[in-house]
Amino acid sequence: MPDITHPSGCQTVITTFETTPGTCHDLLEALQDAYAAFISKQPGFISAGLHVNDAQTRIANYSQWQRREDFQAMLRSAEMRERNRRIHEMCRSFEPVMYDVAAVYG
């Protein structure tokens, strides 16, 4: 489970995918498969969550990694590059962005 703390001892990555209601479910399935079969087994992976907006036009992904280099190594792997090519076909765009936790409430 994601554990959001400040200061954080991990790397946070938030990725947004712009999609359509017609492809949202297919994209969500592809992302779920990527996490179950590959991403969650990579060195440094801590946790992730997938979120879909009501209109099914955006998927947001929150993931945590021990180090930013762990996330970058996963992205550079041959398997993930191939998966990202297929994922890109199902959405208008997607952008992973690394963040530092600035504050936590609740």
C-alpha positions as CSV (number, residue, x, y, z in Angstrom):
1,M,0.0,0.0,0.0
2,P,1.3,3.5,-0.7
3,D,2.6,5.3,2.3
4,I,2.8,9.0,1.9
5,T,5.1,10.7,4.4
6,H,7.1,13.9,4.7
7,P,10.0,13.8,4.5
8,S,9.8,10.8,2.2
9,G,12.5,8.2,1.9
10,C,11.3,7.2,-1.6
11,Q,10.8,8.5,-5.1
12,T,7.2,9.4,-6.1
13,V,6.1,9.2,-9.7
14,I,2.7,10.4,-10.9
15,T,1.8,9.5,-14.5
16,T,-1.3,10.8,-16.2
17,F,-2.8,9.2,-19.3
18,E,-5.2,11.0,-21.6
19,T,-7.6,8.5,-23.2
20,T,-11.2,8.1,-24.4
21,P,-14.2,6.3,-22.9
22,G,-13.9,3.8,-25.7
23,T,-10.3,2.8,-24.9
24,C,-10.1,3.6,-21.1
25,H,-11.0,0.0,-20.0
26,D,-8.4,-1.5,-22.5
27,L,-5.8,0.9,-21.3
28,L,-6.6,0.2,-17.6
29,E,-6.3,-3.6,-18.3
30,A,-2.9,-3.1,-20.0
31,L,-1.6,-1.0,-17.0
32,Q,-2.9,-3.6,-14.5
33,D,-1.2,-6.4,-16.5
34,A,2.1,-4.3,-16.6
35,Y,2.0,-3.9,-12.9
36,A,1.0,-7.5,-12.1
37,A,3.4,-9.2,-14.5
38,F,6.4,-6.9,-14.6
39,I,6.6,-3.5,-12.9
40,S,5.8,-4.7,-9.3
41,K,8.6,-7.3,-9.6
42,Q,11.3,-4.7,-10.5
43,P,14.0,-3.8,-8.0
44,G,13.1,-0.8,-5.9
45,F,9.4,-1.0,-6.6
46,I,7.4,-0.1,-3.4
47,S,3.7,0.4,-4.4
48,A,1.3,1.9,-6.9
49,G,-2.3,2.9,-7.4
50,L,-4.4,3.4,-10.6
51,H,-7.2,6.0,-10.7
52,V,-9.8,6.6,-13.4
53,N,-11.9,9.8,-13.7
54,D,-15.7,9.7,-13.9
55,A,-15.6,10.6,-17.6
56,Q,-13.1,7.8,-18.4
57,T,-10.9,10.3,-20.2
58,R,-8.0,10.2,-17.8
59,I,-6.1,7.6,-15.8
60,A,-3.7,8.7,-13.1
61,N,-1.1,6.4,-11.7
62,Y,0.7,7.0,-8.4
63,S,3.8,4.9,-7.8
64,Q,6.6,4.8,-5.3
65,W,10.2,3.6,-5.8
66,Q,13.1,3.3,-3.4
67,R,15.2,5.4,-5.7
68,R,14.7,7.4,-8.9
69,E,17.3,5.2,-10.6
70,D,15.1,2.2,-9.9
71,F,12.2,3.8,-11.8
72,Q,14.4,4.9,-14.6
73,A,15.9,1.4,-15.0
74,M,12.4,-0.1,-15.2
75,L,11.4,2.4,-17.9
76,R,14.6,1.6,-19.9
77,S,14.1,-2.2,-19.9
78,A,13.2,-3.8,-23.2
79,E,10.0,-5.2,-21.8
80,M,8.7,-1.9,-20.6
81,R,9.7,-0.1,-23.8
82,E,7.6,-2.6,-25.7
83,R,4.7,-2.3,-23.2
84,N,4.9,1.5,-23.5
85,R,4.6,1.4,-27.2
86,R,1.4,-0.6,-26.9
87,I,0.1,1.7,-24.1
88,H,0.8,4.7,-26.2
89,E,-1.5,3.3,-29.0
90,M,-4.4,3.3,-26.5
91,C,-4.1,6.9,-25.3
92,R,-3.5,10.4,-26.7
93,S,-0.6,11.0,-24.4
94,F,1.0,9.9,-21.1
95,E,3.7,11.6,-19.0
96,P,5.5,10.2,-16.0
97,V,6.7,12.9,-13.7
98,M,8.9,12.5,-10.6
99,Y,7.9,14.4,-7.5
100,D,9.1,15.0,-3.9
101,V,6.5,14.9,-1.2
102,A,6.2,18.5,0.0
103,A,3.6,18.1,2.8
104,V,1.1,15.5,4.1
105,Y,-2.3,16.1,5.7
106,G,-4.7,13.7,7.4
